[in-house]
Amino acid sequence: KSPNPAKVIGRLPDEGERLALRFLDGLCARIGERYAPGARLVICSDGHIFSDLIGVPDPHVDAYNDALRAMIRTAGLSHLSTFDLRDVYGDLPCDAKREQVLRRYAPSLDALRAETRDTAAHDGETLRLYRGITRFLFEDTTGFEGTRSALQRACRSRAYGVIRRSRAWGALIAEHHPDAVRLSIHPQPRGAAKFGIRLLDAPDAWMTPWHACVLRQADGGVRLLRAADAARLGRLVHRDGRPSHYVEGAGRPAPVRLPAQVPPSATRR
């Protein structure tokens, strides 16, 4: 989850993830209706890859991943499973895991800087990515005590780290899942190794449940919005004892609290 409280309503999975997981599980089910062998989807969590660069403590990443697994299990989403660095490096400290990934898979910093400066390379895609990540890091940095220009310099430096680790993570996934069709939660250029997939309706194609929250609209629709924007439009709903989403409506009455979700097995006879 983004560490920016203006974007998200907490650091654990909420209604955005719940709806996204149901969509993905349903997608696999629909594939199975047309393709007899069916489909399974592995959710590859990159939290530990980037956590130190985006200011999210590693224990928060573990808590998020564990809660996501529990959400999949509780909802009975049988087509879904998860994959993260714990599946590769076990109980190694997180810093050691990141170092292993960088050493084995990442491009050199000098090579990446040269590629970014070469605007003819990849139609300038690397430069656009670098600038976009720099903006993202600038928006999501909290508690920085220096000047605005100092923060911009720090974010430009960290952006190179994000791109290096992103490529390393992609190479690791390709090695561990060589026969998989790769999907991405972000838009992808034509000819990329991955297909971009949009999980929920949002005003920005780059917006995901990890950088926003759900607003359930009065007409029954669902949208992803920045938490600060959703809070102006609706009232907060709690589920399982933590913030879940907003419901569109006039005014801001007391938060609504939903009962805990009942596992499917508890309702079967």
Residue, then its C-alpha position, 0 to 999 in steps of 0.5 A: k500500500s502507498p504510505n500516503p494517507a491522502k491516497v489510501i485508508g490504511r496499510l492492509p487490504d480493503e474493499g479495493e483488493r477484495l473486489a480486485l481479487r474477485f474480478l481476477d478469480g472470476l476471470c479465471a472461471r470464465i476462461g475455464e468455461r471456454y478452455a477446458p484446462g482452465a486457468r490459475l492466477v499467481i499474484c506476485s507481490d513486489g512489496h519487499i522489493f521496493s519497501d525501503l525505497i518508498g518508505v514502507p517498513d518490511p513488517h507492514v509488507d508482511a502483514y499486508n501479504d498475510a492479510l491478502r492470503a487470508m482474504i483469498r482463503t476466506a472468500g474461497l477464491s480457488h483460482l488464485s495464489t500468491f508469490d513473494l520473496r519469501d517463496v524464493y529466499g525463505d527466512l533471510p532478512c529482507d535487506a539480504k533478499r533485496e541484495q540477492v535479487l539486485r546482484r543476480y538480476a538488476p541492470s547496472l546503475d550506469a547502464l540504466r542512466a545511459e539508457t534514460r539519457d538516450t531518448a531514442a532508446h525505446d522511443g523515450e519510454t525509459l525517460r518517461l518511466y523515470r519521470g513518472i516514478t520520480r513524481f510518484l515518489f515525491e507524492d508518496t514521501t511522508g515525514f521528509e524534513g528537508t527542502r522541496s528541492a532536496l526531496q526532488r533530488a532524493c526522489r530522482s535518485r530513488a527512481y533509478g533504484v525503483i526501475r533497477r529493482s522492477r527489472a530485476w523482479g521481472a527477471l526473477i518472475a520470468e525465471h520462476h514462472p517461465d510458461a506463464v502469461r504475464l499480466s501487469i496492473h499498469p498500462q504496458p506499451r505495445g510489444a511488452a512482455k506483459f499485458g496490462i489489465r485494469l482491475l477496477d474503474a478509475p479516472d486514471a489508468w495507473m490508479t490501483p487499489w494499492h494507491a487509492c480506495v473504493l467509493r461505492q456510488a449512489d447508482g451502484g457503481v464502484r470507482l477508485l479514488r484518492a482517499a481524500d477525494a472519496a472522503r469528500l463524497g461519502r461516508l467511511v465504512h468499516r469491515d472486519g474492524r478496519p476501514s474498508h471503503y466509502v459510500e457515496g451520499a450527502g453529508r458525513p454521518a457516523p462510519v458504517r461498520l459491517p460484520a466480519q466476512v463469514p468463510p464459505s465453508a461456514t455456510r455450507r451444509 
